[in-house]
Amino acid sequence: MSGEVHHHDRTAGLLLMGAAAAALAIANTPLAHAYHALLEAKLGPLSIHYWIADALMALFFLLVGLEVKREWYDGQLATAEARRLPMVAAAVGMAVPALLYLLATGFAPDLSRGWAIPSATDIAFALGLLALLGSRAPAGIKLLLVTIAIIDDIGAVAIIALFYTAELNVTALAVAAVLVGLMAGLNMFGVRRLWPYLALFPFLWLAVFQSGVHATIAGVLAALTIPLGRGEPVSPLKRLEHSLHPLVMFGIVPLFGLASAGVTLGGFDQLLAPLPLGIAAGLFLGKQIGVFGAVWLADRTGLARKPATLRWTHIYGAALLCGVGFTMSLFIGELAFTDRLLIDDAKIGTLLGSLAAGIAGTAVLALTRPVPADDAEAAEYGDVFGADADEDPTVCDDLPASAPR
């Protein structure tokens, strides 16, 4: 596995951690008022925070969609057998935290909309922690964590679309459907240049924004139309993914963390309030119980086997790191509530649960004896995270229109 990939993961993770720490520090100093005023300042029709959370994060979801499509058709999830373990782990790993949250909040009607907050995993944060561990985190555990997180992301996108959608504007929804159909048509007719898809993307975002469905879903819809070039080392989808990855991981995600993690910390009683306690318990306890329990049961019953190159302590460490919900949990928390006090409580719970899960997961993996490197897993990990990004990205432009999508 290339040192460059390790370096990129480490830098992205540290940058995200630094942004979150900076936001938290600023929000608890006399600069707090200026911090919040800046985020709420209008830039055209929307506030700065809204532009970050709804417009820039659409690029984050575009990257998520590209990763999901590539992995599903041409990667770690390309076969039904390969999908089985991460699908089971992700599904149970989302359900158990949601149940723990509802139990901790006593199914209170005013808090029940937050049930999905602890169900998410922040893959950038988790991979940053894994990169810091070096050889203590083998390629196999990174790939397992990525595949679980990809299924997790599919679930999170579905949850946002189904449960956090405002009143629908049918006309705007129809326009969005036409634009997606047009982009899909470009793919079907063999258009492999990226610019036509990218030129239509802002209009798709605007239509989805006007439709009542959360605007970031436009990113996922657009990703599904980009030509995959199955089996090709470099393709339109892979070129766009590799181009977006540094922009999103080094720019958009840390900026979102800086804009969203700032919350004024109260006393110890605030941490024990039902909302933050429910989220923290869901992330720290629910994720490890759900993910590790699902993998263990699947392996024991023969439904799916754990990777042979990994020890059970590796699996447990990865299950703990799945509880680092940060970006997606903060994002869903702002969709779930309109009351600023509840949003702040949700942020506190997210930060507390993610911190506990990150520390515990890192400690477990640091104390686990390394396993010999698996060349096939290392090669796949390098492909997933851009080790081939320095290849000539133009080679796919001249391929015939009949090339696989």
C-alpha positions in Angstrom: 0.0 0.0 0.0 1.4 3.3 -1.0 2.7 5.7 1.6 1.0 8.5 -0.4 -2.4 7.0 0.3 -1.6 6.7 4.0 -0.4 10.3 4.0 -3.6 11.6 2.3 -5.9 9.7 4.8 -3.9 10.9 7.7 -3.9 14.5 6.6 -7.6 14.5 5.8 -8.5 13.0 9.1 -6.3 15.4 11.1 -7.7 18.3 9.1 -11.2 17.3 10.0 -10.3 16.8 13.6 -8.6 20.2 13.7 -11.6 21.9 12.1 -14.0 20.3 14.7 -11.7 21.3 17.6 -11.4 24.8 16.3 -15.2 25.2 15.9 -15.7 23.9 19.5 -13.1 26.2 20.9 -14.4 29.3 19.1 -18.0 28.6 20.2 -16.8 28.6 23.9 -14.9 31.9 23.7 -16.0 35.5 23.4 -15.8 35.0 19.6 -18.9 32.8 19.7 -21.3 35.6 18.7 -19.1 36.6 15.7 -18.8 32.9 14.7 -22.6 32.3 14.6 -23.3 35.7 13.1 -20.9 34.9 10.2 -22.5 31.6 9.5 -26.0 33.2 9.5 -25.0 36.1 7.3 -26.7 36.1 3.9 -24.8 35.4 0.7 -27.4 36.0 -1.9 -30.7 34.2 -1.1 -29.1 31.8 1.5 -27.0 32.0 4.6 -23.3 31.0 4.5 -24.1 28.0 6.6 -26.9 27.0 4.2 -24.6 27.3 1.2 -22.1 25.0 3.0 -24.7 22.4 4.2 -26.9 22.3 1.1 -24.7 23.3 -1.8 -21.1 22.3 -1.0 -22.3 19.1 0.7 -24.0 18.1 -2.5 -20.5 17.6 -3.9 -19.8 15.4 -0.8 -22.9 13.3 -1.7 -21.8 13.3 -5.4 -18.5 11.7 -4.2 -20.4 9.2 -2.0 -22.6 8.3 -5.0 -19.6 7.7 -7.2 -17.9 5.5 -4.6 -21.1 3.5 -4.1 -21.6 3.0 -7.9 -18.0 1.9 -8.5 -17.8 -0.4 -5.5 -21.3 -1.9 -6.3 -20.5 -2.7 -9.9 -16.7 -2.9 -10.2 -15.2 -3.3 -6.7 -15.6 -4.8 -3.3 -19.4 -5.1 -3.6 -19.5 -6.4 -7.1 -20.9 -9.9 -6.2 -23.8 -10.9 -4.0 -21.5 -12.9 -1.8 -19.2 -9.9 -1.3 -22.2 -7.7 -0.4 -23.6 -10.0 2.2 -21.4 -9.3 5.2 -21.2 -5.5 4.9 -24.9 -5.3 4.2 -25.8 -7.3 7.3 -23.3 -5.4 9.4 -24.4 -2.0 8.1 -28.1 -2.8 8.4 -27.9 -4.0 12.0 -25.3 -1.3 12.7 -27.9 1.3 11.8 -30.9 -0.3 13.5 -29.4 -0.9 17.0 -28.2 2.7 17.5 -31.6 4.0 16.4 -33.3 1.7 18.9 -30.9 2.7 21.7 -31.6 6.3 20.9 -35.3 5.9 21.1 -35.0 4.0 24.4 -32.8 6.6 25.9 -35.1 9.4 24.9 -38.2 7.5 26.1 -39.8 7.7 22.6 -40.5 11.4 23.4 -42.4 12.8 20.4 -40.3 16.0 20.3 -37.1 14.0 20.2 -38.1 11.0 18.1 -37.2 12.7 14.8 -33.5 12.4 15.8 -33.6 8.6 15.7 -31.3 8.5 12.6 -28.6 10.7 14.0 -26.5 7.9 15.7 -27.0 5.6 12.7 -24.3 7.2 10.5 -20.6 6.7 10.1 -18.0 9.3 9.2 -15.7 7.4 6.9 -13.2 10.3 6.5 -12.8 10.6 10.3 -12.5 6.8 10.8 -10.0 6.4 8.0 -7.9 9.2 9.3 -7.7 7.4 12.6 -6.8 4.2 10.8 -4.0 6.0 8.9 -2.5 7.2 12.2 -2.2 3.5 13.2 0.0 2.5 10.3 0.6 -1.2 10.1 -1.6 -1.8 13.1 -4.5 -1.2 10.7 -4.1 -3.6 7.8 -5.6 -3.0 4.4 -8.3 -5.7 5.1 -9.8 -3.7 8.0 -9.8 -0.5 6.0 -11.6 -2.2 3.1 -14.1 -3.8 5.5 -14.8 -0.4 7.2 -15.2 1.2 3.8 -17.6 -1.4 2.5 -19.7 -1.2 5.7 -19.7 2.6 5.5 -20.7 2.6 1.8 -23.8 0.5 2.7 -24.3 2.8 5.6 -24.2 5.8 3.3 -26.9 4.2 1.0 -29.0 3.9 4.1 -28.4 7.4 5.2 -29.2 8.8 1.8 -32.5 6.8 1.8 -33.3 8.1 5.3 -32.7 11.7 4.3 -34.9 11.3 1.2 -37.7 9.5 2.9 -37.9 10.9 6.5 -36.4 14.4 6.2 -38.2 15.7 3.2 -40.4 18.8 3.3 -43.6 19.2 1.4 -43.0 18.2 -2.2 -43.1 20.5 -5.2 -44.3 18.2 -8.0 -43.3 20.5 -10.8 -39.7 20.9 -9.5 -39.6 17.1 -8.9 -40.6 16.5 -12.5 -37.9 18.8 -13.8 -35.4 17.0 -11.7 -36.5 13.7 -13.1 -36.2 15.0 -16.7 -32.7 16.2 -15.9 -31.7 12.9 -14.5 -33.2 11.2 -17.5 -31.2 13.5 -19.8 -27.9 12.7 -18.0 -28.7 9.0 -18.1 -29.4 9.4 -21.8 -25.9 10.9 -22.3 -24.5 7.8 -20.7 -26.6 5.5 -22.9 -25.5 7.2 -26.1 -21.9 6.9 -25.2 -21.0 10.4 -24.0 -17.8 10.0 -22.0 -16.7 13.6 -21.6 -17.5 14.8 -18.2 -18.4 18.4 -18.9 -21.9 17.7 -20.2 -22.8 15.9 -17.0 -21.1 18.6 -14.8 -22.9 21.4 -16.8 -26.3 19.9 -16.0 -25.5 19.2 -12.4 -26.2 22.8 -11.0 -29.6 22.7 -12.7 -30.3 19.3 -11.2 -29.3 20.7 -7.7 -31.6 23.7 -8.1 -34.5 21.5 -9.2 -34.1 19.1 -6.3 -33.6 22.1 -3.9 -37.0 23.5 -5.1 -38.7 20.1 -5.0 -38.7 19.8 -1.2 -36.3 16.8 -1.2 -33.0 17.7 0.4 -30.8 19.3 -2.2 -27.8 17.1 -1.4 -29.7 14.1 -2.9 -28.9 15.7 -6.3 -25.3 14.6 -5.8 -26.2 11.0 -5.5 -28.6 11.1 -8.5 -26.0 12.7 -10.7 -23.4 10.1 -9.6 -25.6 7.3 -10.8 -25.5 8.7 -14.4 -21.7 9.1 -14.8 -20.2 6.4 -17.0 -18.4 3.8 -14.9 -16.3 2.0 -17.6 -16.4 -1.3 -15.8 -13.1 -3.0 -15.7 -11.2 0.1 -17.0 -8.3 1.3 -14.9 -9.3 4.9 -15.7 -12.8 5.9 -16.6 -15.1 9.0 -16.5 -16.4 8.0 -13.1 -13.0 7.2 -11.7 -11.5 10.4 -13.1 -14.3 12.5 -11.4 -14.0 10.5 -8.2 -10.2 11.1 -8.0 -10.6 14.8 -8.8 -13.4 15.3 -6.3 -11.7 13.3 -3.5 -9.1 15.9 -2.4 -11.6 18.8 -2.9 -14.1 17.1 -0.7 -11.8 15.6 1.9 -9.4 18.5 2.3 -11.9 21.3 1.7 -15.6 20.7 1.9 -15.8 18.2 4.8 -13.4 20.2 7.1 -15.4 23.4 6.2 -18.6 21.6 7.1 -17.1 20.5 10.4 -15.9 24.1 11.1 -19.4 25.4 10.4 -21.3 22.7 12.2 -19.4 21.5 15.3 -19.4 24.9 17.1 -21.6 24.4 20.2 -21.5 26.1 23.6 -20.8 23.4 26.2 -22.8 23.5 29.4 -22.4 21.6 32.6 -22.3 17.9 33.3 -26.1 17.9 33.5 -26.4 18.8 29.9 -24.4 15.7 28.9 -26.9 13.5 30.7 -30.0 15.0 29.1 -31.9 12.5 27.1 -31.1 13.8 23.6 -27.2 14.0 23.8 -27.1 10.8 26.0 -29.3 9.0 23.4 -27.0 10.0 20.5 -23.8 9.3 22.4 -25.1 5.8 23.5 -26.2 5.0 20.0 -22.9 5.9 18.5 -20.6 4.4 21.1 -22.7 1.4 22.3 -25.2 0.8 19.5 -22.7 0.8 16.6 -20.2 -1.6 18.3 -23.0 -4.0 19.4 -24.8 -3.8 16.0 -21.8 -4.1 13.7 -19.7 -6.6 15.7 -22.7 -8.6 16.7 -23.9 -8.9 13.1 -20.5 -10.0 11.8 -20.1 -12.5 14.6 -23.6 -14.0 14.1 -23.2 -14.1 10.3 -19.9 -15.9 10.6 -21.2 -18.4 13.2 -24.3 -19.2 11.3 -22.5 -19.4 7.9 -24.5 -16.6 6.4 -21.3 -14.7 5.6 -17.7 -15.2 6.6 -15.4 -12.6 8.2 -12.2 -11.9 6.1 -9.7 -14.6 6.8 -6.8 -12.2 7.2 -8.5 -10.3 10.1 -8.6 -11.2 13.8 -11.8 -10.7 15.8 -10.1 -7.8 17.6 -9.7 -6.1 14.2 -13.4 -6.6 13.7 -14.2 -5.2 17.1 -11.9 -2.2 16.5 -13.6 -1.5 13.2 -17.1 -1.8 14.8 -16.1 0.8 17.4 -14.8 3.2 14.7 -18.2 2.8 12.9 -19.4 4.8 15.9 -17.5 7.9 14.7 -20.6 9.6 13.2 -19.3 13.1 13.1 -20.1 14.6 9.6 -23.2 12.6 8.7 -24.6 12.7 12.3 -24.1 16.5 12.5 -25.8 16.8 9.1 -28.8 14.6 10.0 -29.1 16.4 13.4 -29.6 19.8 11.6 -32.3 18.2 9.4 -34.1 16.5 12.3 -34.7 19.6 14.5 -35.5 23.2 14.0 -35.1 24.2 17.7 -31.6 25.6 18.1 -31.3 24.2 21.6 -32.1 20.7 20.4 -29.7 21.1 17.5 -27.0 22.1 20.0 -27.8 19.1 22.2 -27.6 16.8 19.2 -24.2 18.3 18.4 -23.0 17.6 21.9 -24.2 14.0 21.7 -22.5 13.5 18.4 -19.2 14.9 19.5 -19.2 12.9 22.8 -20.2 9.6 21.1 -17.8 10.1 18.2 -14.9 11.0 20.5 -15.5 7.9 22.7 -15.8 5.6 19.8 -12.7 7.0 18.1 -10.6 6.7 21.2 -11.8 3.2 22.0 -11.5 1.9 18.4 -8.0 3.3 18.0 -6.9 1.8 21.3 -8.2 -1.6 20.4 -6.5 -1.7 17.0 -3.3 -0.3 18.5 -3.1 -3.2 20.9 -3.9 -5.8 18.3 -1.0 -7.7 16.9 -0.4 -6.9 13.2 -1.2 -9.4 10.5 0.9 -10.0 7.3 0.0 -7.7 4.5 -2.4 -9.1 1.8 -1.3 -7.9 -1.6 -4.7 -8.3 -3.2 -6.3 -6.2 -0.4 -3.6 -3.6 -0.6 -4.0 -3.3 -4.4 -7.8 -2.9 -4.0 -7.4 -0.3 -1.3 -5.0 1.6 -3.5 -7.5 1.6 -6.3 -10.3 2.7 -4.0 -8.4 5.7 -2.6 -6.7 6.9 -5.7 -3.3 5.3 -5.8 -3.8 5.2 -9.6 -4.8 8.8 -9.8 -1.6 9.8 -11.4 -2.4 7.8 -14.5 -3.3 9.6 -17.7 -6.9 10.6 -17.2 -7.5 11.2 -20.9 -7.1 7.7 -22.0 -10.8 6.9 -21.6 -11.9 9.9 -23.7 -11.1 8.1 -27.0 -12.6 4.7 -26.1 -15.5 3.5 -28.3 -19.0 4.3 -27.2 -19.6 0.6 -26.7 -17.2 0.4 -23.8 -18.8 -1.0 -20.7 -20.6 1.5 -18.4 
